[in-house]
C-alpha cells in the first residue's frame, strides 16, 4: 500500500549564506497562543477516502481524521500492535482462523451534517462490517482490495455476486464478517493469514460512517468524517490542508512506556497526558525542495531533510555541526523499512518475456554513482526487495545483475536480441515532476545510453504517475515502497500476480513459480522455516529482475527545538496526535535568531 515517490526528500540548499537566511527570515513576533503543527508534504493527494489511500501521502492525511481497530505503539521498537478503536487485543481461536474484537464504547464520529442535528453518533461494530464491505465493493474499485482478497469467508463471493449487477446490497450477511452485538465484531478467515492483525492497522480498514457515504456519494472522498483526533472541512485540491482538533475526541493518552533510551531523549516527558496536543495542523504541499528548505529556515515548517549539497557541512563526522545546534535545530537518524526501484511493466510486450533485456538494463545501472549523487552515500544498495532488519533479507547476497558491469550488460543486451541497442525502440520512463525526479531520470537515461538503450524521461505529477501505473500505461516508472507492517510478506505482496494493477503490484509481475512459493510461505507463522522460504524468494526475485533495484534509504532529519515528541515512526499514519509544539520555546528560539 505504501507507494512513495522515489525522489529524494533530502533538501537542496540555495547558494546563499545560512546566516543571511536566518537574519532575513526571522523577525521578532508576538508570542503565539495557538499550537499549530506545520508539516511539509511533497505531493498532492486524490482525496480522503481510506479505501483509496494506497500511498504514503494519502495514508498520512487519512490517519489524521480516521482510525482503525488497531495501531502501532508510538514509542516501542520493535514495532508493536496495540488497540485503537478496539477495547483490547482480540481473542483468537486455537486454529488461528477466528478473531473476536470488543469495540470501545462511547466513541463518537465527528460532528457532520450527515448526522441528525449535525451531531456525530456513537461508533458501533456494524460500522466496521460496512467499512470492510466498502473495501470489497466491486463498484468502488478500492485500491486496497488486494489486502483482504481471499482472506475472509464469504467476502470474495459477495464481491463476485455484484460484479455485473447495477448495485450492491450492504444488508447481505457475510459469514466471516459479523457484528454479533453493538460492541462485538467477529472475523472468520478462509485460511491462516499471520499478518491479519497488521491489516487491521492499515488505513484501508479504517472505519467510516454509512451516513456520510450515502449523503456525499461520489464526493465522499472530499468530505471526510471519522473518529480521529483531527477534523477538516471539505477537501479541495489546493497546496494546503488544514486540520483542527476534534472537540469530541475521546480520552486517549500519550504512552507511559517505551524504549530504554526514550526517557533520556525526552520522549517520555508527556507520559500519561491527554492527546492530541496541538490545536491545528497545516499540511503544506511543497513539491520543490528549495522553497521547502527556505520555509524550514524561517521556522514556517517544523521539520526538514538535510540538503544533499551541504550534508558534509551539516553532519560533520556523523554529528550535527555546532552552528546548527546553536540554532536549536535537532537531528535524528532515520533507517527506513523501504526500497526504491525502477519498475518494468511486465504487461508491456518489450519486457514481458525478455528476461535478458531486463537483466541487461539492471547491469548497466550504477548504484554507487546514484547513491553519491542523491543519497549522500548513506543508502544501502538493494540487491532484492526485502530491507535489512526484516526476516527474509538474505545477508551477504549479491545480485549478479546489480553490480554495474557494462561488459555483462552489453552481452545480455545482445542475447536479448538487441546488439548495441539495434532494433530496440525508445522506452518511456515516468517519474514525479520535481527537480530531483528529473535529475534522477536524466542520470538513469545517461546510464542506459552507455549500452545503446534510449530512454525518454518523462516527469508527471504524483497523482498522474499513480494513475498511469494503476491503468498499466507506464512502460517503466520510478517508485518506492515503504512497509505497511514489519513483515516480508508485505513486500512480496507487491509482486504477487493476483495483485496486479490496480492492486499493489504496479509492475504486473506474474510469475508462476514466485506465486506458488509466496502463497506457501505466506501461510506460515513467523519461524525459521518461513524465514528460509522468504530468503529463497529473495534470491529468485533478484534474478528475475521485475525491477532495477534501487536503495534501502538511510537519512537524517532536522527539526526545530520547539517540536516535541518527534520520534521517527515507520508507520506514520495517525501519529501526528502525539506531536506537540512548545510555544514558549518557539518564541525564545526565534528571538535569538535576530
PyMOL commands that set and color helices and strands:
alter all, ss='L'
color gray80, all
select helices_A, chain A and resi 18-25+50-52+56-65+116-118+125-136+145-147+155-161+196-199+203-205+210-222+289-297+308-314+322-325+349-352+355-363+367-374+406-415+419-421+435-449+462-470+488-495+497-499+512-522+528-544+575-578+583-592
alter helices_A, ss='H'
color red, helices_A
select strands_A, chain A and resi 3-4+36-41+70-72+81-83+91-92+98-102+177-181+184-188+230-231+240-245+252-253+274-275+280-285+303-305+315-316+319-320+329-335+338-344+380-381+427-432+455-460+476-482+547-549+551-552+554-560+563-564+580-581
alter strands_A, ss='S'
color yellow, strands_A
deselect
rebuild
show_as cartoon
